[in-house]
Amino acid sequence: MSVVLSGAARSGSSTIVGLLACQREPYLKSLKTHVVGCEKLLDKKKQEVVGYELELKDTILFPEGGGQPFDTGSLKHGEDTISVSNVQRDGLTAVHIADKPVEPGTEVAVDLDWARRYDHMQQHTGQHLLSAVLDRRNVETVGWNLGPKFCYVELPRKLSAEEVAEVQEEVNQKIQEAINIKVELNKDVDHKVPDNYDVDQGVVRVIHIGDLDSNPCCGTHLRNTAEISSITLLHSVGIRGTNSRLFFLAGNRVRKYASEAHEIIRKAGAALSCQPEDIEDKINRQNQAIKDLTSKERFWAGQVAKFEAQDLKRQLEQTKFAVLHKPDGSMEYLKNVEKELGKLEPGMGTYVLMCGQGKQGGAIVANGDEVESCVEKIKSAVPNVKGGGKGKWQGKVVSYEKGAIESLMKNLEI
């Protein structure tokens, strides 16, 4: 990748963001420089030192910006190694977050986590190429994100499946063409730059992908499109208004994703006792079987609820009080029982319905003439129950403590 300079710019005693070594020569993996500033990094709440902010004369560690995450690496001087876990920008200054202080003036050897950087370069250059192809179809890139596993471009509309397939084909064709990528540094450009960037003090870096695309960018980029290796377009997610996020992977992430996906498919096939090509059909058939079983279960649960309701009615007629506890039941089952019981008129008595047990929790329903008295007993035996209601009381139990149900039954004098 070639760099065309149209005038150098300096700020104080360190190289400004825009002209850093990592931006001038993004393939540098090590650099000798010296520390020009060191300050304590404090936790504002605890007022404790949590690290050190180092300013270097120059750096190969990229400070986060333009959608590209920060680099990580280390500094070495003598026998000492200092870990750099983050690099941020303070105006036009690159600030390195280190775990140890270093005296200003100390010469250090900067080492870069190259695997992390190269991954970022593949994703970032891949995004530029993808956006260029989309732009030729009059689909503007509103924004983008380089995540730890997936990347996405935000678009003003959702692409059709046919468009996604065509764009992916075209993007990978451009990758195979090995189009040269050039970086030009110039303040006098018409391209839009971030509002918080001081163009007068800094420089504007424009990334050219052959004659295909030109866009301002502060990030580190590949020498040519062939180094992207490949791009795969994944799913789209609708967001604000008509906007959508089109997820993608580039470079080595494509190969890693393919290996991970293959392993998941292989394990799924083994669990389903079928070949990979039969997984979808097997899942569809199992889902249908589950739906059929669920339908039958609901029918028979409804039949059982009728018998439970009849027994509760007999209890109400005999003692004006009835209770039901279904350890394996659900709130839906209790509602079925209530439906079969019908409306409880004044003078008919009081009932308490419970479901669940142990750590799985459950629900409790109380209704009738003595609701308030029952609720007091319920809360005494099951203190973590949360509920309320006028007339009928209903509560949720996140977890039944040991002996809670037995205690409640005793409180209710059953």
Residue, then its C-alpha position, 0 to 999 in steps of 0.5 A: m500500500s503506497v502513501v502520498l503525503s501532501g504536507a506533514a503536521r506535528s502537535g507538541s512532542s508526539t506524532i499526531v493521529g493521522l500520521l502515526a507509524c501504524q497509519r503510515e506503515p500498517y504492516l510494521k510489527s515493531l518500532k523503537t521510540h521513546v515515552v514523552g508523557c506518563e500520567k496515572l489513570l484513576d478510577k473516578k469513583k474509587q479514586e484508585v490508580v487502575g493503570y497509566e496513560l502513556e504518550l509515545k513519540d510515535t506508535i504502531l498501536f492504532p488508537e480506536g477510531g473510524g469504527q476500527p477497534f484499538d490495537t493491543g501490544s506491549l512496550k519493552h525496555g531492558e528486562d521490563t515488559i509493559s502490557v498495553s491493553n487499550v489505545q485511545r485518542d485525546g484530540l490528535t494524541a494517541v494515549h496508551i493504557a498501560d499496566k506500569p508507569v514508564e519515565p518520560g524520555t525512556e526508549v521503548a520497543v513497541d510490539l504489536d498484537w499482529a493477529r488482532r491488527y490483521d483481523h481488523m484490517q481484513q474487516h475494515t478494508g472488507q467493509h470499504l469494498l462492500s460499501a463501494v459495491l453497495d454504493r454502485r447500487n445506490v444503497e448508502t452505508v449509514g454506519w458500520n460496526l466491527g465486532p469481536k465476532f461479526c461485523y455489520v453495515e447499516l443500510p437505509r433499507k433491507l436488501s432482498a435475498e437476490e440482492v444479497a447474493e448478487v452483492q456477495e458475488e460482486v464483492n468476491q469478484k473484486i477481491q479476486e481482482a487484487i485491486n491496489i489500495k492507496v492512502e492519500l493524505n491531504k487537507d484539501v478534500d471534499h469528503k466529509v470528515p467527523d465533526n470532532y476532527d480538527v482538520d486545520q491541525g491534522v490531516v485527512r486520510v483518503i483510502h482509494i480502492g483503485d478507481l472503485d472507491s475513495n473515502p476518508c478514513c483514519g484506519t489501517h488498511l490492506r495493500n490490495t483487495a486480494e488480502i481480504s481473501s473472501i467476504t460472506l454476507l450473513h443475515s439482516v436485522g431491521i432497526r430504526g424505521t426502514n434501516s437494516r443491519l447487514f451482517f458480514l465476515a471477512g478474511n480469516r473470520v470466514r474460514k473460522y466461522a465455516s469450521e465452527a458452523h460445520e462442527i455445530i452441524r455435525k453435532a446437531g446431525a449426531a444428536l438427531s441421528c441423521q446426515p447434515e443434509d437431513i437436519e432441517d427436515k428432521i427438525n421440522r418433523q420433530n417440531q410438528a410432533i411436539k405441536d401434536l403432543t402439546s395439543k394432546e397434552r392440553f386436551w387431557a390437562g383440560q379433562v383432568a382440570k374438570f375432575e379437579a374442579q368437581d372435587l373442589k366443588r364438593q369440598l366447598e359444599q362440605t366445608k366452605f374451603a378447598v385447596l389444590h396443590k399440583p407440584d408439576g402444574s402450571m399457571e395455565y393449568l390453574k386457570n383451567v381449573e378456575k374456568e371449570l369452577g366457574k364464578l364463585e358467589p358470596g357465601m360459597g366459601t374460599y379456595v386456594l390453588m397452588c402449582g410448582q415446587g422447590k427451586q422451580g417456583g410456581a404460583i398461588v391463587a386465592n379466591g372467595d369469602e376469606v381471601e384476606s385471611c388466606v393471603e396472610k397465611i400464604k405470606s407467612a408460610v411463603p414470604n418470598v411470594k409476590g402478588g396482589g389483586k382485588g377480590k381474587w388474589q394471585g401471586k408468583v413464587v420464584s422459589y419455594e423454600k424447603g418445607a414452605i408448602e408443608s407449612l402453608m398446608k398446615n397454616l390453612e389447616i388442611 
